Amino acid sequence: MSVSMNIIADSTEKNTVGGDEPGHTFGDLKHVSSNVFDVNTAIEELQNFTDQEKGIREPSPLCKQCQYLIEQATKKVLGKRKHHRDWAAVTKSAQQGCGLCALLGRRSLTVSPTPEYLKLIGKEPPLEGIAELHFDLSHHFFTFPDYAETLGWSHEERLEPASLYHQCVINIVATPTPALQYDCLNDSTLNGLPLLKHWLRGCQKSHNTCRSKDKNFIPTRLIDIGRDKPRLQLGQSLKQGIQYVALSHCWGSLKYLRLTTETLDDFQTLIPPEALPKTFEHAIAISRYLGFSHIWIDSLCILQDSPEDWERECTLMMEVYGTCELNIAATAAEDASVGCFFERNPDWRCQVRTNSTKEPLFECHSAWEFGIHRNPLRRRAWDIQERYLSRRTIHFAEDQLFWECSENPACEIFPFGYSPSVKDNWPQTVFMYSGGALTRSSDKLLAIGGLAKKIQSQTEDVYVVGLWRSKIEEQLWWVSVESKPAQRYVPYVAPTWSWASFSGAVEYVMSTTSFDINHSKEHLCILVRDVSIQYISDDTFGGVESAHLRIQCRYLFEGMVERKSNRETYLHFGKHKVSSVMVWHDYESRYVEHVSYSTALFLPIYYRGAESVEGGEGSRGILFERTHNASGEYRRIGAYWVANARSFSEAAGDLNLLGQDGDGHFSEISLGPDGTRQYFIDLV
């Protein structure tokens, strides 16, 4: 059973979750400082801590209000229930020992809809705290009730934190396993290391799909940590089949020790341990604890002052991360100075039961606890492929450790595993990756090239500058999800038809259920006839100098986009006006202060025409502008979607540019096998 409980507590003054008052339960999580305790010493103590000494953790105490909510939730009684009147009462209850109130305090988001937005949705703020119970059987952990979107957390808009609401989504899941009291040595996530060792050993022993298929690959360089002090070793000096660990981390702006042509020889003798940042120090300690003698860290294994070495090593990322025995992800660390371990309160976990001691246990956790994509590392573009190329990844998050492998993902709250979310497909991967941060824009294709190489080897599809050849027509329809104007990369990184040319986050809306997506091949009205790419090097998964598509099209329209400050958008074709449309401009702000008009060419990718039923989706496609370099050559400037098939057909159907041969609209016009004319354009 999975139950969601969304708590909203009204606040009349600006309360931020997290404070420095004495005894405050909601203090911000902080990374463990080396000044507090020595990590290596703590790990030694942990190794001597037996299962018998751990004991069973008692269920978390509950206040009267939370006890009632748990009882209602476990009985599947839905609806709104009163909770504490205000945030001060929640804080006080947490200080008095209520485990659920403490969880709310640590995991709440503070949101404040504007008065205009509240008026628009016809909602009034609650006068006192309420809790609303929901069931969601399709998403075991990630649950966002509908009314959470009315508070500003819809896809279209995220409102700035302020003082009105404290919002948290809590999942309640029945569990047969009582929690262990294993965090009595120190209040740190370091205490999860024995579980990590258990997960790793179990995976190595029994998970066939997680075993490496290439035991002969050895990275160009590895760090030898089998002795007291680390040193760099060249791969050619190591035996085949050596097991090693890799590290994923955020670089940040911190300046720290790195491998260069100048330090290459010295590092083969000694890498000064006192000069290593905390994340590297912790990763080495974790690797030694697990019994590994070698680790791969990008900044210490790739020459940072050699573009040639960087490019060569980037092409090996599939092998480096795909062959490593474990990928250590410093998921919650903003840079290498933070480390892998974080302080946590003794009440970090909330396991409860109803009044009767015979009742089953329930694990209470925030839906956001499982959102490791919200951590700093997930905002780094390189992390996407490092995570998916690795057979095993351990995430060191703020509250607990998360284990990922192909067969049994787990975490400290659910140590025996939990139901994973649906495996990410390429559109989802692009969405996550495109919004990530890159130090160098030239790495846009390189940083996902290793993952693309792996997918190509598995599917035998052909990778085309961020898209896949078998689905290239539909994958041309991506949209910008940036609220502010994004930038086209300068110097050139990718063609305008590829999302890789774009500095912001993009999404394939066709992969969601947001719209009526009832398209089929019969409504597909473009065909990519030719792909021409000039690569910078021999690596077809890396950078490109130029690329263009030759597209055979059935329709091409010229029209105008009208946008208003109230977010309404219209399309104009001659004297006709089309409503119920959405337009995404690649390099312009989504919102305008005044009415604006812009001309564009419309290339439908899907177009259902006048024969479609009223109300069916009319067209989706991309917006162009002429390059003026050659006839029929265009660059992409955006995307559009039209809701109503008939209105679009009536407005634009008679204005198809096919047939107007003399105006330079097309790069090629030829006769098909049946004697009909075929029209082609070039997209660069």
C-alpha positions as CSV (number, residue, x, y, z in Angstrom):
1,M,0.0,0.0,0.0
2,S,1.2,3.4,-0.8
3,V,-0.6,6.4,0.6
4,S,0.3,10.1,0.0
5,M,-0.3,12.7,2.6
6,N,0.1,16.3,1.6
7,I,0.5,18.7,4.5
8,I,-0.1,22.4,4.2
9,A,0.4,24.6,7.2
10,D,-0.6,28.2,7.1
11,S,1.9,30.8,8.2
12,T,1.3,34.4,8.9
13,E,4.9,35.4,9.1
14,K,7.9,34.5,7.1
15,N,9.1,31.1,8.4
16,T,11.9,29.3,6.6
17,V,12.4,25.6,7.2
18,G,15.7,25.4,9.0
19,G,16.8,27.6,11.8
20,D,19.5,28.1,14.5
21,E,17.4,28.3,17.6
22,P,18.6,26.0,20.5
23,G,17.0,22.6,20.2
24,H,15.5,23.4,16.7
25,T,14.6,20.1,15.0
26,F,14.6,21.5,11.5
27,G,18.3,22.5,11.2
28,D,19.7,22.4,7.7
29,L,21.7,19.3,6.9
30,K,25.4,20.0,6.9
31,H,28.3,18.0,5.5
32,V,30.5,16.2,8.0
33,S,33.6,18.3,8.7
34,S,37.0,16.5,9.0
35,N,37.4,18.6,12.2
36,V,34.5,16.8,13.8
37,F,35.9,13.3,13.4
38,D,38.3,11.5,11.2
39,V,36.6,9.5,8.5
40,N,39.1,6.7,8.4
41,T,38.8,6.2,12.2
42,A,35.0,6.3,12.0
43,I,35.1,3.6,9.3
44,E,37.3,1.4,11.5
45,E,34.9,1.8,14.4
46,L,32.0,0.9,12.1
47,Q,33.8,-2.3,11.0
48,N,33.9,-3.4,14.6
49,F,30.2,-2.6,15.2
50,T,28.3,-6.0,15.0
51,D,24.7,-6.7,14.1
52,Q,24.0,-7.7,17.7
53,E,25.1,-4.3,19.0
54,K,22.8,-2.4,16.5
55,G,19.5,-3.4,18.1
56,I,16.0,-2.4,16.9
57,R,14.9,1.2,16.5
58,E,11.7,1.9,18.3
59,P,8.9,3.4,16.2
60,S,8.8,7.1,16.1
61,P,6.5,8.8,18.7
62,L,3.5,10.7,17.2
63,C,1.5,13.7,18.4
64,K,-2.2,13.3,18.6
65,Q,-2.8,15.0,15.2
66,C,-0.3,12.8,13.4
67,Q,-1.5,9.7,15.1
68,Y,-5.0,10.4,13.8
69,L,-3.7,11.1,10.3
70,I,-1.8,7.8,10.2
71,E,-4.8,5.9,11.4
72,Q,-7.0,7.5,8.7
73,A,-4.4,6.9,6.0
74,T,-3.8,3.2,6.8
75,K,-7.6,2.7,6.7
76,K,-7.7,4.4,3.3
77,V,-10.0,7.1,4.5
78,L,-9.4,9.9,2.1
79,G,-10.1,13.6,2.2
80,K,-9.0,16.7,4.1
81,R,-8.1,16.4,7.8
82,K,-7.1,19.2,10.2
83,H,-3.5,19.2,11.3
84,H,-1.6,21.7,13.5
85,R,-3.0,25.2,13.2
86,D,0.2,26.9,12.1
87,W,3.9,26.2,11.5
88,A,4.9,27.2,15.0
89,A,2.7,24.4,16.3
90,V,4.4,21.9,13.9
91,T,7.8,23.1,15.1
92,K,6.8,22.7,18.8
93,S,5.4,19.3,18.2
94,A,8.6,18.2,16.5
95,Q,10.7,19.5,19.4
96,Q,8.5,17.5,21.7
97,G,9.4,14.3,19.8
98,C,6.8,13.7,17.1
99,G,8.6,12.0,14.3
100,L,6.2,12.9,11.6
101,C,6.2,16.6,12.5
102,A,10.0,16.5,12.4
103,L,9.9,14.9,9.0
104,L,7.5,17.6,7.8
105,G,9.9,20.2,9.0
106,R,12.9,18.8,7.3
107,R,11.2,18.2,4.0
108,S,8.7,20.9,3.5
109,L,8.8,23.4,0.7
110,T,7.7,27.0,1.4
111,V,5.6,28.4,-1.4
112,S,3.5,31.5,-1.9
113,P,1.1,31.8,-4.8
114,T,0.7,35.4,-5.9
115,P,-2.8,37.0,-5.3
116,E,-3.3,37.1,-9.1
117,Y,-2.6,33.4,-9.4
118,L,-4.9,32.5,-6.5
119,K,-7.6,34.6,-8.2
120,L,-7.0,32.9,-11.5
121,I,-7.5,29.4,-10.1
122,G,-10.3,30.5,-7.8
123,K,-8.6,29.3,-4.6
124,E,-8.4,30.8,-1.2
125,P,-5.6,30.1,1.2
126,P,-6.5,27.9,4.2
127,L,-7.1,29.6,7.5
128,E,-5.4,26.8,9.4
129,G,-3.2,23.8,8.8
130,I,-4.8,21.0,6.8
131,A,-3.7,17.5,5.6
132,E,-5.2,15.9,2.6
133,L,-4.9,12.2,2.0
134,H,-4.4,10.6,-1.4
135,F,-3.9,7.2,-2.8
136,D,-1.6,6.6,-5.8
137,L,-0.9,3.1,-6.9
138,S,0.8,3.9,-10.2
139,H,3.7,5.8,-8.7
140,H,5.1,4.0,-5.7
141,F,7.1,6.9,-4.4
142,F,6.8,10.0,-6.5
143,T,3.4,11.4,-5.7
144,F,2.3,15.0,-6.3
145,P,-1.5,15.4,-5.8
146,D,-3.4,17.6,-8.2
147,Y,-3.9,20.5,-5.9
148,A,-0.1,20.8,-5.4
149,E,0.0,22.1,-8.9
150,T,-2.5,24.8,-8.0
151,L,0.0,26.1,-5.5
152,G,2.5,26.8,-8.2
153,W,4.3,23.6,-8.7
154,S,2.9,22.9,-12.2
155,H,5.3,22.3,-15.1
156,E,4.6,25.8,-16.5
157,E,5.6,27.9,-13.5
158,R,7.4,27.6,-10.3
159,L,6.7,30.4,-7.9
160,E,9.4,31.8,-5.7
161,P,9.5,30.6,-2.0
162,A,7.8,33.0,0.4
163,S,5.7,32.9,3.6
164,L,2.3,31.5,2.9
165,Y,2.4,27.7,2.7
166,H,4.6,24.9,3.9
167,Q,4.0,22.0,1.6
168,C,5.2,18.4,1.9
169,V,4.2,15.2,0.2
170,I,4.5,12.2,2.6
171,N,4.3,8.6,1.4
172,I,3.2,5.9,3.9
173,V,4.3,2.4,3.0
174,A,3.7,-0.8,5.0
175,T,6.9,-2.6,5.8
176,P,7.6,-5.9,7.6
177,T,11.1,-4.9,8.7
178,P,11.7,-2.9,11.8
179,A,14.5,-0.3,11.5
180,L,17.8,-1.0,13.1
181,Q,19.4,1.4,15.5
182,Y,22.7,1.5,13.7
183,D,23.5,5.2,13.8
184,C,24.6,5.4,17.4
185,L,28.3,5.8,16.7
186,N,28.0,9.3,15.1
187,D,25.1,11.2,13.6
188,S,26.2,10.8,10.0
189,T,25.2,9.1,6.8
190,L,28.6,7.3,7.1
191,N,26.7,4.7,9.1
192,G,25.1,3.4,6.0
193,L,28.4,1.9,4.7
194,P,27.7,-1.6,6.1
195,L,24.5,-1.7,4.0
196,L,26.5,-0.5,1.0
197,K,28.9,-3.5,1.5
198,H,25.9,-5.8,1.8
199,W,24.3,-4.5,-1.4
200,L,27.6,-4.7,-3.4
201,R,28.4,-8.2,-2.3
202,G,24.9,-9.4,-3.0
203,C,24.9,-7.8,-6.5
204,Q,28.3,-9.2,-7.3
205,K,27.3,-12.7,-6.3
206,S,23.7,-13.1,-7.7
207,H,22.9,-10.4,-10.3
208,N,23.8,-11.7,-13.7
209,T,22.7,-8.6,-15.6
210,C,25.0,-6.4,-13.5
211,R,28.2,-8.3,-14.3
212,S,30.8,-6.8,-16.7
213,K,30.9,-8.2,-20.2
214,D,34.3,-6.6,-20.8
215,K,36.9,-7.7,-18.3
216,N,39.9,-6.7,-20.5
217,F,39.4,-3.0,-20.5
218,I,41.8,-1.0,-18.3
219,P,41.6,2.9,-18.1
220,T,44.6,4.8,-19.4
221,R,45.4,5.8,-15.8
222,L,44.1,4.7,-12.4
223,I,44.9,5.9,-8.8
224,D,46.5,3.2,-6.7
225,I,45.0,3.4,-3.2
226,G,46.3,0.0,-2.0
227,R,49.1,1.6,0.0
228,D,49.1,4.3,2.7
229,K,49.5,7.2,0.2
230,P,47.9,7.3,-3.2
231,R,49.8,7.4,-6.5
232,L,49.0,7.4,-10.2
233,Q,49.4,4.2,-12.2
234,L,49.4,3.9,-16.0
235,G,47.0,1.4,-17.2
236,Q,49.6,-0.4,-19.3
237,S,51.4,-1.4,-16.1
238,L,48.3,-3.1,-14.6
239,K,47.0,-6.6,-15.1
240,Q,43.8,-7.3,-17.1
241,G,40.7,-7.8,-15.0
242,I,41.6,-5.4,-12.3
243,Q,38.6,-4.1,-10.3
244,Y,38.3,-0.4,-9.7
245,V,35.9,2.2,-8.5
246,A,34.9,5.4,-10.4
247,L,33.8,8.7,-8.8
248,S,31.1,11.1,-10.1
249,H,31.2,14.5,-8.5
250,C,30.5,18.2,-9.1
251,W,33.5,20.2,-10.0
252,G,32.1,23.6,-9.0
253,S,34.3,26.6,-9.1
254,L,36.8,25.2,-6.5
255,K,40.4,25.1,-7.5
256,Y,42.1,21.9,-6.3
257,L,44.8,19.5,-7.2
258,R,44.6,18.3,-10.8
259,L,46.6,16.2,-13.2
260,T,48.6,18.2,-15.7
261,T,51.5,17.5,-18.0
262,E,53.7,19.1,-15.3
263,T,52.5,16.9,-12.4
264,L,52.2,13.7,-14.4
265,D,55.6,12.3,-13.4
266,D,55.3,13.4,-9.7
267,F,51.9,11.9,-9.3
268,Q,53.2,8.5,-10.4
269,T,55.3,8.6,-7.2
270,L,52.9,10.3,-4.9
271,I,49.6,12.2,-5.0
272,P,49.8,14.4,-1.8
273,P,46.9,13.2,0.3
274,E,46.8,16.4,2.3
275,A,46.1,18.3,-1.0
276,L,43.1,16.2,-1.9
277,P,39.6,17.8,-1.5
278,K,37.2,16.2,1.0
279,T,35.1,14.4,-1.7
280,F,38.2,12.6,-3.0
281,E,39.4,11.8,0.5
282,H,36.0,10.3,1.3
283,A,35.8,8.3,-2.0
284,I,39.2,6.8,-1.3
285,A,38.2,5.8,2.2
286,I,34.9,4.3,1.0
287,S,36.8,2.3,-1.7
288,R,39.3,1.0,0.8
289,Y,36.5,0.0,3.2
290,L,34.9,-2.0,0.4
291,G,38.3,-3.7,-0.4
292,F,39.2,-1.9,-3.7
293,S,42.8,-1.0,-4.5
294,H,42.2,1.4,-7.4
295,I,39.9,4.3,-8.1
296,W,39.3,6.5,-11.2
297,I,38.8,10.2,-10.7
298,D,38.4,12.4,-13.8
299,S,40.5,15.4,-12.7
300,L,43.3,13.1,-11.5
301,C,43.3,10.7,-14.4
302,I,42.8,13.0,-17.4
303,L,45.4,15.6,-18.3
304,Q,43.6,18.9,-17.6
305,D,45.9,21.0,-19.7
306,S,45.8,18.8,-22.8
307,P,42.8,19.1,-25.2
308,E,44.0,16.1,-27.1
309,D,44.1,13.9,-23.9
310,W,40.7,15.2,-22.8
311,E,39.1,14.4,-26.2
312,R,40.7,11.0,-26.3
313,E,39.6,10.1,-22.8
314,C,36.0,11.4,-23.4
315,T,35.6,8.8,-26.1
316,L,36.4,6.1,-23.5
317,M,33.7,7.1,-21.0
318,M,31.5,4.2,-21.9
319,E,34.3,1.8,-21.1
320,V,35.5,3.6,-18.0
321,Y,32.1,3.8,-16.3
322,G,30.7,0.7,-17.9
323,T,33.6,-1.5,-16.6
324,C,34.1,0.0,-13.1
325,E,32.9,-2.3,-10.4
326,L,31.1,0.6,-8.6
327,N,30.4,4.2,-9.3
328,I,30.5,6.4,-6.2
329,A,28.3,9.4,-6.7
330,A,28.8,12.4,-4.4
331,T,25.2,13.3,-5.2
332,A,24.5,16.0,-2.6
333,A,27.9,17.8,-2.7
334,E,28.0,21.1,-4.6
335,D,31.7,20.8,-5.1
336,A,34.7,18.6,-4.1
337,S,35.2,20.4,-0.8
338,V,31.9,19.1,0.7
339,G,32.5,15.4,0.8
340,C,30.3,12.3,0.7
341,F,29.0,12.2,4.3
342,F,26.4,14.4,5.9
343,E,25.2,15.0,9.5
344,R,21.8,13.7,10.2
345,N,19.5,14.0,13.3
346,P,18.7,10.8,15.2
347,D,15.1,11.3,14.0
348,W,16.1,11.3,10.3
349,R,13.9,8.2,9.8
350,C,10.2,8.0,10.7
351,Q,8.8,4.5,11.1
352,V,5.4,4.3,12.8
353,R,2.6,2.0,13.8
354,T,-0.9,2.7,14.9
355,N,-2.0,2.3,18.5
356,S,-1.9,-1.4,18.7
357,T,1.5,-3.0,19.0
358,K,0.3,-5.8,16.8
359,E,-0.4,-3.4,13.9
360,P,2.0,-3.5,11.0
361,L,4.8,-1.0,10.8
362,F,4.6,1.9,8.3
363,E,7.5,3.7,6.8
364,C,6.9,7.4,6.4
365,H,9.1,9.3,4.0
366,S,8.9,12.4,1.9
367,A,8.3,11.9,-1.8
368,W,11.2,14.3,-2.3
369,E,13.6,12.0,-0.4
370,F,13.6,9.8,-3.5
371,G,14.2,12.7,-5.8
372,I,18.0,12.3,-6.1
373,H,17.6,14.2,-9.4
374,R,17.1,17.4,-7.3
375,N,20.6,17.1,-5.8
376,P,23.6,19.2,-7.0
377,L,25.2,16.3,-8.9
378,R,22.1,15.7,-11.0
379,R,22.4,19.3,-12.3
380,R,25.7,18.4,-13.8
381,A,25.3,17.3,-17.4
382,W,28.1,14.7,-17.3
383,D,26.4,12.9,-14.5
384,I,23.6,11.6,-16.7
385,Q,25.8,9.3,-18.7
386,E,28.1,8.4,-15.8
387,R,25.0,7.2,-13.9
388,Y,23.5,5.2,-16.8
389,L,26.8,3.7,-18.1
390,S,27.7,2.3,-14.6
391,R,26.4,-1.1,-13.7
392,R,26.2,-0.1,-10.1
393,T,26.0,3.3,-8.5
394,I,25.9,4.3,-4.8
395,H,24.4,7.8,-4.2
396,F,25.6,9.7,-1.1
397,A,22.6,11.9,-0.6
398,E,21.9,14.3,2.3
399,D,19.7,11.9,4.4
400,Q,20.7,8.4,3.3
401,L,22.4,6.2,0.8
402,F,20.7,5.1,-2.4
403,W,21.8,2.0,-4.3
404,E,21.2,1.6,-8.0
405,C,21.8,-1.5,-10.1
406,S,19.9,-3.2,-12.9
407,E,18.1,-5.8,-10.7
408,N,17.4,-4.4,-7.2
409,P,17.6,-0.6,-6.4
410,A,17.5,0.0,-2.6
411,C,18.1,2.6,0.0
412,E,18.5,2.8,3.8
413,I,14.8,3.1,4.4
414,F,14.1,0.2,2.1
415,P,17.3,-1.9,2.4
416,F,15.8,-5.0,0.6
417,G,14.8,-3.0,-2.4
418,Y,11.9,-0.9,-3.8
419,S,10.0,-0.8,-7.0
420,P,12.0,1.4,-9.4
421,S,10.3,4.0,-11.5
422,V,9.9,3.3,-15.2
423,K,13.2,3.1,-16.9
424,D,14.2,6.3,-18.6
425,N,13.9,6.4,-22.3
426,W,15.8,8.8,-24.6
427,P,13.3,11.7,-24.4
428,Q,13.5,11.6,-20.6
429,T,17.3,11.3,-20.7
430,V,17.5,14.4,-23.0
431,F,15.2,16.3,-20.7
432,M,17.4,15.6,-17.7
433,Y,20.7,16.1,-19.5
434,S,19.8,19.3,-21.4
435,G,19.1,21.1,-18.2
436,G,22.4,20.1,-16.7
437,A,25.4,22.5,-16.2
438,L,28.5,22.3,-18.4
439,T,31.7,24.1,-17.8
440,R,32.4,24.1,-21.5
441,S,29.7,24.4,-24.1
442,S,31.9,22.4,-26.5
443,D,31.3,19.3,-24.2
444,K,27.5,19.3,-25.0
445,L,27.8,16.3,-27.3
446,L,30.9,14.8,-25.7
447,A,29.3,14.5,-22.3
448,I,26.5,12.2,-23.5
449,G,28.5,10.5,-26.3
450,G,29.5,7.5,-24.2
451,L,25.9,6.8,-23.3
452,A,24.9,7.2,-27.0
453,K,27.6,4.8,-28.0
454,K,26.3,2.2,-25.6
455,I,22.7,2.6,-26.8
456,Q,23.8,2.3,-30.4
457,S,25.7,-0.9,-29.7
458,Q,22.6,-2.4,-28.0
459,T,20.0,-1.2,-30.6
460,E,22.0,-1.0,-33.8
461,D,20.3,2.3,-34.4
462,V,22.3,5.2,-35.8
463,Y,23.1,8.2,-33.6
464,V,22.6,11.6,-35.3
465,V,23.8,14.6,-33.2
466,G,21.6,13.9,-30.2
467,L,18.8,12.2,-32.2
468,W,18.3,8.6,-33.4
469,R,17.9,7.8,-37.1
470,S,15.0,5.4,-36.8
471,K,12.9,8.1,-35.1
472,I,14.5,11.2,-36.3
473,E,11.3,12.7,-37.8
474,E,9.4,12.7,-34.5
475,Q,12.5,13.6,-32.5
476,L,12.8,16.8,-34.4
477,W,9.8,18.0,-32.3
478,W,11.4,19.1,-29.0
479,V,10.5,22.2,-27.1
480,S,12.2,24.7,-24.8
481,V,11.1,24.5,-21.2
482,E,13.1,27.5,-20.1
483,S,11.1,30.5,-18.8
484,K,13.9,32.8,-19.7
485,P,15.5,33.1,-23.2
486,A,18.1,30.5,-23.9
487,Q,21.1,30.9,-26.1
488,R,22.3,29.3,-29.3
489,Y,25.9,28.2,-28.7
490,V,28.6,30.3,-30.2
491,P,30.9,29.1,-31.5
492,Y,29.0,26.4,-33.3
493,V,28.2,23.2,-31.3
494,A,25.3,21.6,-33.2
495,P,22.8,22.3,-36.0
496,T,19.6,24.2,-35.0
497,W,17.4,21.1,-35.5
498,S,19.3,19.4,-32.6
499,W,18.5,20.2,-29.0
500,A,22.3,20.1,-28.5
501,S,22.6,23.5,-30.2
502,F,20.6,25.0,-27.3
503,S,21.9,26.2,-23.9
504,G,18.7,25.4,-22.0
505,A,16.5,22.5,-20.9
506,V,14.3,20.9,-23.6
507,E,11.5,18.3,-23.4
508,Y,9.8,16.0,-25.8
509,V,6.2,16.8,-24.9
510,M,5.1,13.9,-27.1
511,S,6.4,11.6,-24.4
512,T,3.9,12.9,-21.8
513,T,0.2,12.7,-21.5
514,S,-0.3,16.4,-21.5
515,F,-1.9,16.6,-24.9
516,D,-4.1,14.4,-27.1
517,I,-1.4,12.4,-28.8
518,N,-3.2,10.3,-31.3
519,H,-0.7,10.5,-34.1
520,S,0.3,7.7,-36.3
521,K,2.5,7.1,-39.3
522,E,-0.3,7.9,-41.6
523,H,-0.3,11.4,-40.2
524,L,3.4,11.8,-40.4
525,C,4.0,14.3,-43.2
526,I,7.8,14.6,-43.4
527,L,10.5,12.2,-44.3
528,V,14.2,12.7,-43.7
529,R,15.8,11.6,-46.9
530,D,19.5,12.4,-46.2
531,V,21.7,13.2,-43.3
532,S,25.0,15.0,-43.9
533,I,27.4,15.5,-40.9
534,Q,31.0,16.8,-40.8
535,Y,32.6,15.6,-37.6
536,I,35.5,17.4,-35.8
537,S,37.3,14.1,-35.4
538,D,36.8,10.4,-36.1
539,D,34.5,10.2,-33.1
540,T,30.9,10.1,-34.5
541,F,29.6,10.6,-30.9
542,G,31.5,13.8,-30.4
543,G,31.6,17.4,-31.7
544,V,30.5,18.4,-35.2
545,E,31.6,21.1,-37.6
546,S,28.3,21.2,-39.6
547,A,25.3,19.1,-40.2
548,H,22.1,19.3,-42.3
549,L,19.0,17.3,-43.1
550,R,17.3,17.0,-46.4
551,I,13.6,16.7,-45.7
552,Q,10.8,15.7,-48.0
553,C,7.7,17.5,-46.9
554,R,4.0,17.4,-47.8
555,Y,3.2,20.8,-46.3
556,L,5.0,24.1,-45.7
557,F,3.1,27.2,-44.5
558,E,4.1,30.8,-44.0
559,G,2.3,32.7,-41.3
560,M,2.5,34.9,-38.2
561,V,2.6,34.2,-34.5
562,E,0.7,36.6,-32.2
563,R,1.5,36.4,-28.5
564,K,-0.2,38.4,-25.7
565,S,0.8,39.2,-22.2
566,N,-1.9,37.0,-20.7
567,R,-0.1,34.0,-22.4
568,E,-2.7,33.6,-25.1
569,T,-1.2,32.7,-28.5
570,Y,-2.7,32.8,-32.0
571,L,-1.5,31.9,-35.4
572,H,-2.4,34.0,-38.4
573,F,-2.6,32.6,-42.0
574,G,-3.7,35.3,-44.4
575,K,-7.0,36.5,-43.0
576,H,-7.6,33.5,-40.9
577,K,-6.8,33.3,-37.1
578,V,-6.2,30.0,-35.2
579,S,-6.7,29.8,-31.5
580,S,-6.0,26.9,-29.0
581,V,-2.3,26.8,-29.9
582,M,1.0,26.6,-28.1
583,V,4.2,28.0,-29.4
584,W,7.7,27.5,-28.0
585,H,10.3,29.9,-29.2
586,D,13.9,28.6,-28.9
587,Y,15.6,31.8,-28.1
588,E,12.9,34.1,-26.9
589,S,11.2,34.5,-23.5
590,R,8.1,32.4,-23.0
591,Y,6.2,35.4,-21.6
592,V,5.8,38.9,-23.1
593,E,4.7,42.1,-21.5
594,H,3.0,43.4,-24.6
595,V,1.4,42.0,-27.7
596,S,4.1,40.8,-30.1
597,Y,4.0,39.5,-33.7
598,S,6.6,37.5,-35.5
599,T,6.6,35.8,-38.9
600,A,7.7,32.2,-39.4
601,L,7.5,29.2,-41.7
602,F,5.5,26.3,-40.3
603,L,6.7,22.7,-41.1
604,P,4.1,20.2,-39.9
605,I,5.6,17.0,-38.6
606,Y,2.1,15.6,-37.9
607,Y,-0.9,17.0,-39.6
608,R,-4.3,15.3,-39.6
609,G,-6.0,17.5,-42.0
610,A,-9.7,18.4,-42.6
611,E,-10.9,14.8,-42.4
612,S,-10.1,14.7,-38.7
613,V,-12.9,14.9,-36.2
614,E,-13.6,18.2,-34.5
615,G,-11.5,18.5,-31.4
616,G,-8.8,16.2,-32.5
617,E,-5.2,17.3,-32.5
618,G,-4.6,19.3,-35.7
619,S,-0.9,19.7,-36.1
620,R,2.4,19.7,-34.4
621,G,5.6,20.9,-36.0
622,I,8.6,23.2,-36.0
623,L,9.1,26.9,-36.9
624,F,11.7,28.0,-39.4
625,E,13.3,31.1,-40.7
626,R,15.3,31.4,-44.0
627,T,19.1,31.4,-43.9
628,H,19.3,33.4,-47.1
629,N,22.4,31.3,-48.0
630,A,20.7,29.0,-50.5
631,S,17.3,28.2,-51.9
632,G,15.2,26.1,-49.6
633,E,17.6,26.3,-46.7
634,Y,16.2,27.0,-43.2
635,R,17.2,27.1,-39.6
636,R,14.9,26.2,-36.7
637,I,13.6,28.9,-34.3
638,G,10.9,27.0,-32.4
639,A,8.0,24.5,-32.2
640,Y,4.2,24.7,-32.3
641,W,1.2,22.6,-31.4
642,V,-2.4,23.2,-32.6
643,A,-5.3,21.6,-30.8
644,N,-8.1,21.7,-33.4
645,A,-7.6,19.9,-36.6
646,R,-10.4,21.5,-38.5
647,S,-9.7,25.1,-37.6
648,F,-6.0,24.7,-38.6
649,S,-7.0,23.1,-41.9
650,E,-9.5,25.8,-42.7
651,A,-7.0,28.6,-41.9
652,A,-3.8,27.2,-43.5
653,G,-4.9,24.4,-45.9
654,D,-5.1,26.6,-48.9
655,L,-1.8,28.3,-48.3
656,N,0.5,25.4,-48.7
657,L,3.7,26.6,-50.4
658,L,4.1,23.3,-52.3
659,G,3.3,24.2,-55.8
660,Q,4.8,27.7,-55.6
661,D,8.0,26.6,-57.3
662,G,9.4,29.9,-58.3
663,D,9.8,31.6,-54.9
664,G,12.9,29.6,-53.7
665,H,11.0,27.8,-51.0
666,F,12.6,24.4,-51.8
667,S,16.1,23.1,-52.3
668,E,15.0,20.4,-54.7
669,I,11.8,19.4,-56.6
670,S,11.8,16.1,-58.4
671,L,9.4,13.5,-59.7
672,G,8.6,10.4,-57.5
673,P,8.1,6.9,-58.8
674,D,4.4,7.5,-59.4
675,G,5.1,10.7,-61.4
676,T,4.1,13.1,-58.7
677,R,6.3,16.0,-57.6
678,Q,8.4,15.6,-54.5
679,Y,9.4,18.7,-52.5
680,F,12.6,19.0,-50.4
681,I,14.0,21.5,-47.9
682,D,17.4,21.6,-46.2
683,L,17.5,22.2,-42.4
684,V,20.8,23.4,-40.9
